[in-house]
């Protein structure tokens, strides 16, 4: 059991700020269902993200755009029922907050009321400022997300590293400071230069959690199915695979098929 798990009986948004101030790194992983969330929480993770990456991982879509608010609430509800320690953050899906602050608030309220989650996450900077403020004014904690924002993939046209040029880097820093100023409790920085991520982390008092943003931020997040090696087509530089479950599960299932075909399963000790 980790030191963090012993120290924090329940992780809150305040806990994360305390961890940054104490120099303790924040661990964050995605989860989309009860069984996996129970394992992740029991292992001592600090933050569980019910990501709109469920659109890719759970439903097989090419992008995160197709997943709906109802589907996010379903996944979030499943996760929340498994959690005893971690902070649960839920992505607001594409189309549920960008155009209308009132719609953004309605979406966030539905997630909080119907799933029991602890906070929401929105992608973007100044262009969604009013939506974030409306949600914060209702007392709902908000995590920001800057850099590569997958919901805007058709705008970018690529999943390559963002903010490599000075102008975009300056906008990102300004957006991070704005998100802190209006009240976000943390920010995810995705796929930006490590030097810039370090600069952002040092320029704000709220935690910065990176994915493909180098080591000099306050925490790290990965997609659970990627880090466990359940997916095998995805090979970004930032991904460390801690297991190779794709091969292990394929082997186990193939063995099961063989055992059934050869009548080895069930054997004498496996029947009533």
Order of alpha helices (4+ residues) and beta strands (2+ residues): alpha-alpha-beta-alpha-beta-alpha-alpha-beta-alpha-beta-alpha-beta-alpha-alpha-beta-alpha-beta-beta-alpha-alpha
